């Protein structure tokens, strides 16, 4: 570099200072943010009652606030998404953990994935039948194994090796899910419409912590009346769950369509490679590409600047968001409601 | 549109014709193409013998020609990749089907995926222990189930429902793989280097057929001494296997790194969104991004114009390509050899 060029930088700074114009200050930190979902297309608005709606909202609020409390006291995005998803798994209203939908064989088979943009690191499990909180097992795979994904009996063996206590499959079964399965297995199709609309629930969370790190987590019982061993998009890194330093996504919807679309990663790739906003990337992937294939569902997504996107092409998506600027929003259909 | 503009097109065509310059003819069809791989980092060149090398080359040649014959007589890319991968699965030298590496528990656990850019359609299976040709089961999942992925016992139940005959796990076990596992399970690490270098084999194929359709297929036993239930990138659509109308990829290498990188899809997204060639996209994803994470491996990739890319950052990648323009190439390390 020539001496003239070397001199140019200090001279520029001096001239700025002399003119009273310091270099522009960096933008304020985006602040911590948590976004969660409780599934897309869970209940048709026509079948929703005021009592049910209040109960779903309460469940979403509890998970939102539990996860947000971790971020607020300086905890990691990874801990926040784990806590939020764990609470949704424990809530029998949602299709994950207790209250998961049942397979054709009448059993709960659970899938989950977690991804930490730092590293990046990822863990996923599929087809487990005796792990109370699948998201915790996915996280153990990420943190305590050299692998990303474990399935079936091998995943449960790993759970035992890690000291988890297994639970009987009956722990997951609720009367509502048994009834749903019975309706779907009736030879006549009279109940199909209602059943279908209930079969897409999944829970998930994306978070941005004080250090600017993103994480994503998703957990599900899959689809009601599914074939034994069926795995949807939830535990597929890139399909239902993905986090990079610039973009975190958790999806819910028609899993097979999400897998073929590599949907979660496609949102992040569209944003990074086409240099568009997160909202524009989600819009393109959900409302143009997914819609064109006939797939239904939605995502929650978050970028490193704290921009929140909750978008879907299904009848609704149970969702909630909270951030450091006072936003606290819980919504189910196409309305927006602040609480 | 104004009348003047409407007139402009026929006028332009007339003037071109008048000048004896017809509109440029469409480029000639790319012709059918098949590319296969037999794994990255399979054998360190220092441990390779002339006899072994000839045997691997013969195995690759047989699969290449079997798949290519289908394309040549007008068959689909889907049939060609299925046939090529099936032959590699049946060949005990390669880590897929018979001759798969063994898990820590001493058992073969097999994963496979297939994707047809038409549709698109995809099928995948993981953790199966009794299905002779995993790629055939992946294809059955794609064609005869509403799902994309089935794992473990559920996948085997589906195999039985489809009329496949299951085989005992011993069918897959070869003396070489049992010995490899024993070496890796010795408490001292004297054999680790050699064992590691053998543990990444996987087989795969990508093809372009007469109708211009792309397909991809991959099959593997995973990594030697793996935890029961471990799933690598092979059966993850977007990670180890992916096909779109413009780009088909089959990968082989450090599965966990490939999953976190959503590697196969990232190549296609880079090509489509950044508008670069397939070779440039593969170069960026393998030699910059994968390399930066410490992951090793490679891919075979094919675009709709018949451009072939076989690239890797590992010590070698067993690979072969054949096309309608007379190319017939089989290679193992960084050499290029035409046969």
Interface residues (C-beta under 8 A of the other chain):
Chain A: X109 X115 X119 X120 X121 X122 X126 X127 X145 X146 X147 X148 X149 X150 X151 X152 X153 X154 X155 X157 X158 X226 X227 X228 X229 X230 X231 X232 X236 X237 X238 X239 X242 X255 X256 X259 X260 X262 X265 X266 X269 X270 X273 X274
Chain B: X109 X115 X119 X120 X121 X122 X126 X127 X145 X146 X147 X148 X149 X150 X151 X152 X153 X154 X155 X157 X158 X226 X227 X228 X229 X230 X231 X232 X236 X237 X238 X239 X242 X255 X256 X259 X260 X262 X265 X266 X269 X270 X273 X274
